[in-house]
Amino acid sequence: MKTLNSFSSICISLLTFLLLSNFNIVYAQWQKTFVETLSPGVRAPIVADIQDDGDMDILVLRQTGEDVGEILWYECPDWTKHVIEYDLGFVKAADLNNDNKIDIVAANMTAGEVVWYESPSWTRHVIGTLSDALGVEVVDLDKDGDLDVVATGVDPNKIVWYEAPSWTVTTIEEETSDPVFVVTVDIDGDNDIDIIVTASGGIFLFEAPAWTKHKITDFSGFIDTGDIDGDGDLDIAFAIGANVFWYENPAWIQHVINADLLGAMDIALADLDKDGDIDVIASGNESDEVAWYESPTWIKHVIDDSLDGAFGLSAADMDGDGKTDVVACGEDAGHVVFYKSDVTSVPSDDIATEIPKSYKLYQNHPNPFNPITKITYSISELSFVTLKVYDVLGSEVATLVKEEKTAGSYELEFNATDLTSGIYFYRLQAGSFVETKKMVLMK
């Protein structure tokens, strides 16, 4: 078993390795709030509505010793701190037992276990044993209506799937060296969930259901997925060294976003300026920066250049004002920081009186959301319009529009109160025009 002097040592060694338009935007200013200042070692923030009270709480990881650490979660809005003990490894927040409460799933590296902590008492349950467990993801992989767990083990080079509710274990693969970070998403649009893993030898796609292995790139790092180029399929963004890249699905053509973010470490995708396309947010561990890159010209906007040892970030509407905020950690100084966005304008198409020249479906905002988000679309001529929402299994969960519409721009609210947290897709069809985009519900 590999011992870990520092959780960062594995991550950093393996990892050393969105707009110019006609929209009138007042670009975001950022109000910085220190949620807490701790001893060094905080990283990897996650946002989720732990309390199920309609606002977003913050979870972070903190290494407290050579082989021990803790999950901290901060309760919005006063950021009251709660502590859950654990070993070392990544975590995810999800309602694992379908009781409408957000639980925590963790890869415990030192104990060699994958576990989950049941809310609200945080009772610890063992899902399975996995030597040097490090990465973890929660998803309904077999489409049976309950959430399964996918995990990686660094020393045995294993990628495994634990099937709920009995946690029967299936080995996906055991040849990829040092698998660390895992993402589950339908990357090829065939209505089943694929697995993407970052490892010491690159980024790899395991295509369901046979888990056929494809190498996307020799580089590796933390990744996020989204339709960056607006063509209806999911692309991959990641950061390494001083570079921020995105890879275009399906040929995985590499595009450089920026090459001056020293120690580029973590990445997130969101439509920060609400102009209908996806921007990229990244942190620089060596430059102490949090920055966002405006699609499609990738102009760099610095959110903060003094977050000592910036390591990890999340993007979400933290305060319910319809604007996408950013949460980040400064590993070296022990800072947990909330950056409140102060975007004061919206895309001009939202209030346009002129007839649009083309059909377009915009990215919902806020995204992620809880439980209400806005969806905007434009049609250039009289059309019969349908706008539907689907879950990751391709099942229809809502019909928002099903009627004839005259040419114009339309905005509506989608209320997901009755849905569970997860990834959803909304699909616009107007005549022969069809476009689909992804949104994330985080309760």
CORGI-V542939 format. One record per backbone hydrogen bond with DSSP energy under -1.0 kcal/mol. CO is the residue of the C=O (numbers start at 1). NH is the residue of the N-H. E is the energy in kcal/mol with one decimal. If there is no record, write none. Layout:
CO,NH,E  CO,NH,E
This chain:
6,9,-1.0  7,11,-1.6  8,12,-3.7  9,13,-1.6  10,14,-2.4  11,15,-2.0  12,16,-1.2  29,342,-1.6  31,340,-2.7  33,338,-2.9  36,336,-2.3  41,63,-1.5  43,61,-2.5  46,59,-3.4  48,50,-1.7  48,57,-2.6  57,48,-1.7  58,74,-3.2  59,46,-2.9  60,72,-2.6  61,43,-2.1  62,70,-2.0  68,64,-1.5  68,65,-1.6  69,86,-1.7  70,62,-2.0  71,84,-3.0  72,60,-2.6  73,82,-2.2  74,58,-2.0  75,79,-1.8  75,80,-1.2  80,75,-2.7  82,73,-2.5  84,71,-3.2  86,69,-1.7  88,109,-4.5  90,107,-2.4  92,105,-3.0  94,96,-1.5  94,103,-2.4  103,94,-1.9  104,117,-3.4  105,92,-2.4  106,115,-2.6  108,112,-1.3  108,113,-1.9  112,130,-2.3  113,108,-3.0  114,127,-2.9  114,128,-1.6  115,106,-2.8  116,125,-2.7  117,104,-2.1  118,122,-2.7  118,123,-1.1  123,118,-2.8  125,116,-2.6  128,114,-2.9  130,133,-1.4  132,154,-2.4  134,90,-2.9  135,152,-2.0  137,150,-2.8  139,141,-1.7  139,148,-2.6  148,139,-1.9  149,162,-3.5  150,137,-2.5  151,160,-2.7  152,134,-2.8  153,158,-1.7  158,153,-2.8  159,172,-2.7  159,173,-1.5  160,151,-2.3  161,170,-2.5  162,149,-2.2  163,167,-1.9  163,168,-1.3  168,163,-2.9  170,161,-2.8  173,159,-2.5  177,200,-1.3  181,198,-2.5  183,196,-3.3  185,187,-1.7  185,194,-1.9  194,185,-1.7  195,206,-3.5  196,183,-2.8  197,204,-3.0  198,180,-3.1  199,202,-1.4  202,199,-2.8  203,216,-2.7  203,217,-1.1  204,197,-2.7  205,214,-2.8  206,195,-2.4  207,211,-1.5  207,212,-1.6  212,207,-3.1  214,205,-3.3  217,203,-1.8  224,237,-2.7  226,228,-1.8  226,235,-3.0  235,226,-1.7  236,247,-3.6  237,224,-1.9  238,245,-2.9  240,243,-3.2  241,264,-3.0  242,261,-2.1  243,240,-2.5  244,257,-3.0  244,258,-1.5  245,238,-1.9  246,255,-2.4  247,236,-2.1  248,252,-2.4  248,253,-1.1  253,248,-2.5  255,246,-2.2  258,244,-2.6  261,264,-1.3  262,286,-1.1  262,287,-1.8  263,285,-2.7  266,283,-1.7  268,281,-3.0  270,272,-1.5  270,279,-2.2  274,347,-1.1  279,270,-1.8  280,293,-3.4  281,268,-2.3  282,291,-2.5  283,265,-2.8  284,288,-1.1  284,289,-1.1  288,307,-2.2  289,284,-2.8  290,303,-2.5  290,304,-2.0  291,282,-2.7  292,301,-2.8  293,280,-2.0  294,298,-2.6  299,294,-2.5  301,292,-3.0  304,290,-2.6  306,308,-1.1  307,310,-1.4  308,333,-1.3  309,331,-2.6  312,329,-1.6  314,327,-2.8  316,318,-1.3  316,325,-2.3  325,316,-1.7  326,339,-3.6  327,314,-2.3  328,337,-2.9  329,311,-2.7  330,334,-1.6  330,335,-1.6  331,41,-2.5  334,38,-3.8  335,330,-2.8  336,35,-2.4  336,36,-1.2  337,328,-2.4  338,33,-2.3  339,326,-2.1  340,31,-2.4  347,350,-1.9  348,351,-1.5  360,378,-2.8  365,374,-2.3  369,442,-2.4  371,416,-3.2  373,414,-3.2  374,365,-2.0  375,412,-2.4  376,362,-2.6  377,410,-3.1  378,360,-2.2  379,408,-2.1  383,405,-3.4  384,431,-1.1  385,403,-1.9  386,429,-2.7  387,400,-3.1  387,401,-1.4  388,427,-2.8  389,397,-3.1  389,398,-1.4  390,425,-2.7  391,394,-2.1  395,391,-2.2  398,389,-2.9  401,387,-2.2  403,385,-2.9  405,383,-2.5  408,379,-2.5  410,377,-2.5  412,375,-2.7  414,373,-2.0  416,419,-1.8  422,441,-2.8  424,439,-3.0  425,390,-3.4  426,437,-2.2  427,388,-2.1  428,435,-2.1  429,386,-2.5  430,433,-2.0  433,430,-2.3  435,428,-2.9  437,426,-2.6  439,424,-3.0  440,369,-2.1  441,422,-2.3
